[in-house]
Amino acid sequence: MEVDPGAGLHYLDSASTTFPKPPEVLQAMVDFATAAGVTPGRATYDLGLVAQSMVDRCRKAVCQLFHGPRPEQVAFGHNATDALNLVILGRLWRGGHVVTTRLEHNSVLRPIAHAVDDHGARATLVPFDGRGYVDPDAIRKAIEKDTRLVVVSHASNVLGTVQPVAEIGAVCRAAGVPLCLDAAQSAGVVPIDMQAMGVDIVAFTGHKGLLGPTGTGGLCIGAGVELALTRAGGTGVRSADRRHPEEYPLRLEYGTPNTIGLAGLARGLALIEQEGGVAAIHAREMALAEELWRALTETDGVTPYCAETLTDRTPVFAFNFDGLDPAEAGARLDVDFDVACRTGLHCAPLVHESLGTAPAGSLRLGVGPLTTRADVVAGAAAIRALAAEARRR
Ligand SMILES: Cc1ncc(COP(=O)(O)O)c(C=O)c1O
């Protein structure tokens, strides 16, 4: 799955989305749309069954990837944000307490804010330590009698730190509270085993580590986890019923699905297997990331955040150049060095508040499945050159 994005660009913004998409994924979408791009499930003609079997295949692959209980417990939606809204509002629709962390993305923080403001919920936000990790014991202490949900971002989209999920899962199991993992940054990047890790719900997005297109994502839900219905609509089955069906996956699926996107996601999931699986991809990405990490940690005038080691992390790094505004530095990396990175708060304002980097935020570099050695070499050289220039100012 090698692709040249062209124009000499070194794309190091893979934490935002995987780019370019593997050609196999794009081709799978064209092939599906051309041959069987009809609505699945509802049709009485053969092509509808072909479309349904593609969706079923994708469900099965997601279930296998996360070690979910059964494919029917996988519900597809638009992205991780959509999935997290269903979980957070589905657990807090009638109020109650939620435990989360200061590492979270706005796709967790904002639905929680709405649940607090509009549904009478209460929230406790657990801090992270100086290395970027949440203490499972702090989660244990934050759980109250009416805690309805613990939601934790598996891998921080700013710091790249991978949280001790198995320990957090054990805490949640002991307290009888469902644990939802925001796996936007970890699905397809680090292995996830819901059963071994004590995770009840995985919220995933299709367009990052899973190699699929934008507009895909969803939930893998453990057996016995109850989510209130917070949306309703057409399902193509039992159309005479007044209310939305209760059973999974229909319970969490509304309207016509993004079948063309799911055809791409199914191909992306197959590619992950073809490339040796998630652990092999992670090892390859971390080996590439070392080049960037060395530049960030060994260059005078560069401050990396929570990047002491390359273990227990994804290849995502936040940093600043001393004396340079991150937005200006990001523009310089793009214009002068053809290096694409992300700057600002990265939709995680509390991370930057805790680091002391708000309101300007930081730069962020991320290695992804299609990153090449040339990309990381160019990125490292650009960091050294820009830092040297900033030191001379
Ligand atoms: C940690 C984290 N959670 C959630 C999301 C939301 O993902 P999406 O934009 O695909 O809904 C992101 C996206 O960057 C993320 O990094």
The ligand as a Gaussian input file, in Angstrom:
#p B3LYP/6-31G(d) Opt

LIG

0 1
 C       -9.002000      11.189000      20.604000
 C      -10.024000      11.515000      19.562000
 N      -11.307000      11.295000      19.830000
 C      -12.263000      11.530000      18.923000
 C      -11.972000      12.053000      17.702000
 C      -13.069000      12.319000      16.734000
 O      -12.931000      11.562000      15.589000
 P      -13.839000      11.903000      14.329000
 O      -13.469000      13.310000      13.930000
 O      -13.481000      10.909000      13.308000
 O      -15.230000      11.843000      14.794000
 C      -10.642000      12.331000      17.367000
 C      -10.304000      12.937000      16.067000
 O       -9.294000      13.491000      15.842000
 C       -9.648000      12.042000      18.320000
 O       -8.367000      12.272000      18.063000

